Amino acid sequence: MKKFYLSIISCLLILTGCKYDDTDLWNAVDDITDRVDLLEQKSAQLNGDIAALRSIVDALQNNLTVTAVNSTETGYEIKFSDGTTATISHGRDGAQGEKGEAGVSAPAISVKLDSDGNYYWTLDGEWLIVEGNKVRANGIDGADGAQGIPGSSSGAAPKVRVNPDTKEWEISVDGGTSWTGTGVKAEGKDGDSMFASVDTTDPSFVKFVMADGSEFKIARFDETAPAFVIEGIDGMVGIPYGESTAFNVTATNIANYSIQKPDGWKVSYNEGKLTVTAPIKENTYAEKTGAVSIVVISGNNKSMIVKFNVETYELKILTFEDSDAKFRAYTLGYCSKNITKWSDLIAGKQYGDPMLYGTGYGMDEPYWWYDENNTFIKHVMNGSDEYGYCFWNGGHVLSNYYDANFSGKSFNQQLEIAVTGASAGHAGHNGSANFCIQNGYADNYNTSIGMGKLTGFFFGDDTERVIDHLYVTNTSYALNSLAYGDGFNSAAKPTTWVKIVAYGWDKSGQSTGTAEVYLCKDGKFINEWTKFDLSPLGKVAKVEFNFAASDDQKGSYGLNFPAYFAYDDVAVRF
């Protein structure tokens, strides 16, 4: 935007000559720029306050207590008895410009308790109505949907922004997919926080007063109040059919407790451990999703409730084993290789084989594989430069190569691993035969990370799913480099680290998050199969992998570590 105004100024200067006094014009440009910056700050502040209000609603619904109220430079940090926090702005910083000019107006967003016992979002004191329905601010029995669907059990918080064309505040209840005008112009009067005040004068409770005059009170924690803090639960707890997961619990002042759970589930608490067991797949009467509620009561009858959501699923595993092959037979035309089982995808030579490099003139078709009718994970070799789809451009290749000794190994043994306790034909995870090798990376000399920029795999049936985990380990080539050094890389020092970074992408190409696991940390490298949790990525259409390392610094030659790793047993939630 500023470049546009600068262009206008340049034209005016040319037309009026060097004696033109442009002070007023520059002041106008600065005022516009300051106002744009102020709008952006205000949008960020409002979205932060909305998230904080949502946390307060959760605290009210779950009977949480306030354990601390800490002042910050821009407001307050509120800590609750379940370990969560809410950050509230006090509205003074950023509400007005540095020169004392008027700030920006903002829509008055709040929540209100309805007759059905649920809280709903309000706008300027009235119910926020979308498609004829009020938008709930809390879930049913703690259920917290991922989408802000009007009239649903979703408790997703709305988002706000300023429309750059109309200069009007807009609101979204579907995560930013669609926006609705509020009728409030983002100009003309002072802006302020959604919160008018946070009153901590009463020793029994904290009072939150909203800009629209509504109030919420949350009891303070004291030494006689019960506490039941579950570690490791953040939103939905996913557990495979018939399996159990145990969580550590910090509990104080608990004289009695009760547990409510979905049908078919088992939940028990004993000596600081909360164990949750999913129903078996054959139990058709069991609920696949639901909420667990735990009510704890102290000796003086003070109580609190802790809620979290659970879901169960089937895990399907991509093993790369011939006995598990469910895909249809196909032919790699460039090398005339018929693929009927996983082992058919293993190259006869680790380097220079026609399956990976063509017949001397590169490959005009990609090496590929597809776990059809099982996990539906598919991989297609990367292609670039005059040699097309050769393995040195990056890709995932089947292997069963193994040698217990990794000393002196190089790119000539690029498909080989050396796993502790393994043997030839049994080097894969859990003693299986086959596994997969990735080659490919982007370092400080190639920092453009985005969908399709790295090598990885995707769902061939165009469906988004959660990839629960896979198992990874170093290749022999990488182990030799870490243990002894090579012509590019020094042997690992106590400060050396190398990690794999996984990037999740949805079908629209938007990032779903990242996850990472170390191949080397504090100078110590792994040579055993290590679980890599990919569930934080959420539902993905594609996952791509990259490397980060302590030697990958700007001004060096980029990543010096051999960009290979092995993986096996990819688990997908169905």
Secondary structure, DSSP 8 states (H G I E B T S, - for coil): -HHHHHHHHHHHHHHH-TT---HHHHHHHHHHHHHHHHHHHHHHHHHHHHHHHHHHHHHHHTT--EEEEEE-SSEEEEEETTS-EEEEE-S-TTTS-TTS--------EEEEE-TTS-EEEEETTEE-EETTEE-BSS-GGG---SS--TTSS-----EEEE-TTT-EEEEESSTTSS-EEEEEES-SS----SEEEEE--SSSEEEEEETTS-EEEEEB--TTS-EEEETT--SEEEEETT-EEEEEEEEES-SEEEEE--TT-EEEEETTEEEEE---TT-TTS-SEEEEEEEEE-TTS-EEEEEEEEEEE-EEEE---GGG--S--EEETTTTEEESSGGGGS-SSSSS-HHHHBTTTBBSS--EEE-TTTT-EEEE----STTBT-GGG-EEEEE-EE-S--TT--GGGTTEE--TT--TT--SGGG-S-EEEEE----TTS----TTSS-EEEETTS--EEEEEEEEE-BHHHHHHHHH--SS-----TT--EEEEEEEE-TTS-EEEEEEEEEEETTEE--S-EEEE-GGG-EESEEEEEEEETT--TTTTS--S--EEEEEEEEEE-
